[in-house]
């Protein structure tokens, strides 16, 4: 009448898989946000380099 060991193991595995999926989505979204932030910084640096090159060409 007690809890079957197989049921307990199954529940534990499903709980771990659920937590794993939640963490995977969290880290995926976090990496996407970090990548977009890096590309913005890269664009700003490239704009600065272009400005300096144009300024250099005018002189």
N, C-alpha and C positions, 0 to 999 in steps of 0.2 A: 504493500500500500504506500510505501515511501516514494520518494523521487528517484526515478531511474537515473543511473550514472550517465548513460548515453544521452538522455535528454539534457542533463546538466552540462555536459561537454558541448553539445550542439548549441545550447543557449549562450555559452561562453564564447564559442567561436563566432557566432552571429553578432554578438555584442562587440567583439574585437574588430570584426569586419566593418561594422557600422561606424565605429570610431575612426577606423582607418580611412574610410571614404570621406568623412567629415574633415579630417586633417588634410587629406589630399586636395580637396576642393579649396580649403583655406590657403594652403601653401601655393596652389596654382594661381589663385586670384592675387595673392601677395606678390608673386613673381611677375605677373602681368603688369601690376601697378608699378613695380620697381623698374621694369623694362621700359615702360612708357616715360617714366621720370628720367631715366638715363638718356633716352632719345631726345627729350626736350633739352637736356643739358648739352648734348652733342650738337644739336641744331644751333644753340646759342653760341657755342664755341666756333662752329663753322661760320656763322654770320660775322663774328668778330674778326676771324681770319680774313674773310672776304673784304670787310671794311678796311682792314689794315693794308691789304694788297692794293685795293683801289686808291687809297690815300698815297701809298708808295708810288703807284703808277703816275698820279697827278703831279708829283713833285719833280 
